[in-house]
Amino acid sequence: MSMISKQVKEIRNMVSVLHEEKRYAAEEIMRQAADIIESLSAKLQAANMENGGGWIDGKKAIEQIENEIDGVIVKDTYSKGKNAGLRKAKIFIEEQMGHEL
């Protein structure tokens, strides 16, 4: 059981106690909090699964972008310069990053 699941379980236990004590307003607030936490946790899990099950490695992402740009520029030599704007974009990115892609 994850840390989030444990904490949601504790909140739900607290909801039961609040109900027994007839503190209905607090009970509803805590119930909504538990629902929101579960919902956000599920969305985060789904997003992580889309990214291969974890956080995105910044260096790896930059390498993938570099490879993609290089691939398009190589293809551009066969398309007679139709992607000249991409070369300009690459130069701009390199200037902003302070190194070549």
Backbone bond lengths (Angstrom), bond angles and torsions (degrees), N, CA, C in turn:
res aa  C-N    CA-C-N  psi(-1)  N-CA   C-N-CA  omega(-1)  CA-C   N-CA-C  phi
1 M - - - 1.455 - - 1.528 108.20 -
2 S 1.323 115.29 131.62 1.459 119.83 -178.26 1.530 110.79 -74.86
3 M 1.314 114.34 165.95 1.466 120.45 178.73 1.527 110.13 -60.65
4 I 1.318 116.87 -40.29 1.467 120.15 179.90 1.522 109.88 -64.21
5 S 1.326 117.24 -44.06 1.470 120.62 179.74 1.525 111.19 -60.79
6 K 1.329 116.03 -40.65 1.468 120.00 178.67 1.526 110.63 -62.94
7 Q 1.312 116.20 -43.55 1.459 119.15 -178.34 1.527 111.66 -68.54
8 V 1.330 116.89 -37.86 1.462 119.95 176.77 1.524 109.78 -64.02
9 K 1.332 116.62 -39.65 1.467 120.33 177.94 1.532 110.17 -61.12
10 E 1.341 116.69 -42.30 1.470 120.21 177.83 1.529 111.34 -63.09
11 I 1.327 116.44 -40.15 1.467 119.74 178.55 1.527 109.84 -64.00
12 R 1.330 116.63 -42.61 1.470 120.22 179.51 1.541 110.78 -64.34
13 N 1.333 117.58 -36.22 1.473 120.22 174.70 1.530 110.16 -63.47
14 M 1.318 115.72 -40.15 1.457 120.93 178.16 1.534 110.18 -63.83
15 V 1.337 116.62 -37.13 1.463 121.02 177.67 1.528 109.83 -59.42
16 S 1.324 116.78 -42.59 1.475 120.63 178.95 1.521 111.41 -61.88
17 V 1.325 116.01 -42.89 1.472 120.20 179.28 1.526 110.01 -63.98
18 L 1.320 116.72 -43.39 1.469 120.20 179.55 1.527 110.93 -62.79
19 H 1.328 116.73 -36.13 1.466 119.93 177.76 1.529 110.68 -65.19
20 E 1.334 115.18 -44.22 1.471 119.70 179.20 1.525 111.52 -61.38
21 E 1.338 115.51 -33.86 1.460 120.80 179.93 1.527 112.15 -84.75
22 K 1.326 116.44 2.33 1.464 123.77 179.56 1.532 112.08 59.74
23 R 1.304 114.80 35.88 1.465 120.48 176.54 1.528 106.57 -101.32
24 Y 1.319 115.05 71.73 1.456 122.31 -168.64 1.530 114.10 -66.78
25 A 1.313 117.66 -35.91 1.471 119.94 179.32 1.529 110.28 -65.00
26 A 1.319 116.30 -46.92 1.467 120.76 178.44 1.527 110.26 -65.29
27 E 1.326 115.66 -37.94 1.469 120.68 178.26 1.530 110.08 -58.84
28 E 1.323 116.60 -46.29 1.470 120.65 -178.09 1.527 111.11 -65.56
29 I 1.313 117.44 -41.03 1.466 121.31 178.57 1.532 110.46 -61.47
30 M 1.318 116.81 -45.65 1.461 120.75 -179.08 1.537 111.02 -68.12
31 R 1.323 117.43 -36.50 1.463 121.26 177.39 1.540 109.63 -62.86
32 Q 1.333 115.96 -45.32 1.463 120.46 178.42 1.531 110.94 -62.84
33 A 1.325 116.37 -40.49 1.469 120.17 178.72 1.524 110.52 -60.45
34 A 1.318 117.22 -45.65 1.470 121.21 179.25 1.521 110.57 -62.45
35 D 1.333 117.29 -42.24 1.466 121.05 179.20 1.527 111.64 -62.75
36 I 1.337 115.80 -42.90 1.467 120.56 -179.75 1.525 110.62 -65.10
37 I 1.327 116.75 -44.16 1.469 120.37 179.59 1.520 110.00 -60.97
38 E 1.324 117.72 -44.31 1.471 120.53 178.77 1.524 111.33 -63.33
39 S 1.316 116.48 -41.37 1.459 120.84 -179.66 1.530 111.13 -63.90
40 L 1.329 116.54 -47.32 1.470 120.55 179.65 1.528 111.40 -65.09
41 S 1.316 116.90 -38.04 1.454 120.83 177.88 1.533 110.54 -62.73
42 A 1.328 116.61 -42.16 1.470 120.78 178.57 1.526 111.01 -64.53
43 K 1.334 116.67 -40.92 1.467 120.06 178.71 1.525 110.91 -64.77
44 L 1.320 116.69 -40.68 1.463 120.40 178.75 1.525 110.67 -64.69
45 Q 1.332 116.74 -42.30 1.462 120.64 176.97 1.511 110.87 -60.14
46 A 1.328 117.81 -43.81 1.462 121.78 179.86 1.528 110.78 -63.06
47 A 1.345 116.64 -41.88 1.460 120.52 178.62 1.520 110.65 -64.86
48 N 1.324 117.13 -39.89 1.461 120.44 178.07 1.520 111.52 -63.47
49 M 1.327 117.00 -37.38 1.456 120.76 179.21 1.530 110.43 -66.13
50 E 1.329 116.80 -36.46 1.463 120.70 177.33 1.524 111.13 -65.69
51 N 1.327 116.75 -29.40 1.464 121.60 -179.33 1.525 111.70 -92.37
52 G 1.313 117.90 18.08 1.457 120.53 179.57 1.513 112.63 85.46
53 G 1.301 117.96 17.37 1.449 120.93 174.24 1.513 116.05 91.96
54 G 1.308 118.48 12.62 1.455 118.55 179.60 1.513 112.34 -165.31
55 W 1.316 114.51 -174.33 1.450 119.62 179.03 1.516 109.46 -71.82
56 I 1.307 116.20 155.60 1.460 121.90 179.35 1.519 108.89 -80.83
57 D 1.321 116.21 128.31 1.460 122.04 176.18 1.530 107.64 -79.15
58 G 1.323 116.54 117.89 1.461 121.20 -176.83 1.516 113.63 -57.04
59 K 1.336 117.49 -44.14 1.468 120.42 179.96 1.527 110.94 -64.12
60 K 1.320 115.71 -40.72 1.464 119.84 179.38 1.526 110.36 -65.08
61 A 1.326 116.42 -40.50 1.466 120.37 178.90 1.521 110.83 -62.90
62 I 1.335 116.91 -42.65 1.465 120.89 178.62 1.525 109.92 -62.47
63 E 1.336 118.07 -42.35 1.462 121.15 178.00 1.526 111.25 -61.02
64 Q 1.331 116.64 -41.66 1.469 119.97 178.83 1.525 110.80 -63.89
65 I 1.326 116.75 -41.50 1.466 120.81 178.47 1.521 109.77 -64.18
66 E 1.331 116.72 -45.22 1.461 120.56 179.07 1.520 111.19 -58.61
67 N 1.321 116.75 -46.26 1.467 120.86 -179.64 1.521 111.24 -62.75
68 E 1.318 116.43 -39.94 1.466 120.55 179.50 1.521 110.48 -64.71
69 I 1.331 117.01 -45.22 1.461 120.87 179.59 1.520 109.96 -63.23
70 D 1.330 116.68 -45.61 1.463 119.83 178.95 1.524 110.90 -59.33
71 G 1.331 116.92 -41.23 1.457 120.53 179.69 1.516 112.17 -62.86
72 V 1.321 116.72 -40.70 1.462 120.30 179.65 1.514 110.43 -69.25
73 I 1.333 117.28 -39.17 1.462 120.50 -179.43 1.530 110.09 -67.15
74 V 1.318 117.13 -38.91 1.469 119.84 176.94 1.524 109.26 -62.37
75 K 1.323 117.14 -44.49 1.468 120.85 178.09 1.525 110.26 -62.78
76 D 1.332 116.50 -31.73 1.456 121.69 -177.64 1.519 111.28 -62.80
77 T 1.325 117.30 -31.92 1.468 119.03 -179.92 1.528 110.70 -62.88
78 Y 1.319 116.77 -24.12 1.461 120.93 178.26 1.528 112.14 -89.62
79 S 1.343 117.19 -13.07 1.466 120.16 -178.64 1.525 111.77 -102.20
80 K 1.333 116.58 16.07 1.469 123.49 175.25 1.524 113.16 59.01
81 G 1.338 116.77 42.51 1.458 121.33 170.63 1.514 116.57 78.66
82 K 1.320 117.93 18.05 1.459 119.88 -178.78 1.531 112.45 -67.80
83 N 1.323 117.58 -18.06 1.468 121.24 -179.79 1.525 111.97 -107.46
84 A 1.322 116.47 36.89 1.469 119.94 -179.47 1.531 110.76 -59.50
85 G 1.323 117.64 -31.88 1.461 121.45 178.65 1.518 111.67 -62.16
86 L 1.323 116.47 -32.72 1.459 120.01 178.55 1.518 110.66 -66.87
87 R 1.328 116.94 -39.87 1.472 119.47 176.89 1.527 110.17 -62.00
88 K 1.334 116.15 -40.01 1.465 119.78 177.96 1.528 110.32 -64.77
89 A 1.332 116.58 -39.69 1.468 120.49 178.38 1.521 110.39 -63.73
90 K 1.331 116.68 -40.58 1.470 120.48 178.92 1.526 109.99 -62.07
91 I 1.315 116.74 -44.16 1.467 120.61 178.86 1.527 110.40 -61.46
92 F 1.326 116.62 -43.29 1.469 120.91 178.48 1.527 110.64 -60.72
93 I 1.339 117.35 -45.92 1.469 121.33 -179.99 1.520 110.15 -61.77
94 E 1.332 116.27 -43.12 1.467 119.89 179.16 1.529 110.97 -61.58
95 E 1.317 116.43 -40.41 1.467 119.92 178.74 1.527 110.66 -64.34
96 Q 1.332 116.94 -41.34 1.468 120.48 -179.70 1.521 111.74 -67.75
97 M 1.345 116.25 -37.01 1.469 120.44 -178.74 1.520 112.34 -81.84
98 G 1.327 116.11 -19.77 1.457 119.66 179.77 1.513 114.22 82.05
99 H 1.340 117.23 12.83 1.460 120.41 175.17 1.521 109.32 -157.57
100 E 1.350 114.81 164.88 1.462 119.49 -178.96 1.508 111.45 -75.12
101 L 1.315 116.09 150.28 1.456 121.70 174.20 1.513 109.82 -82.58
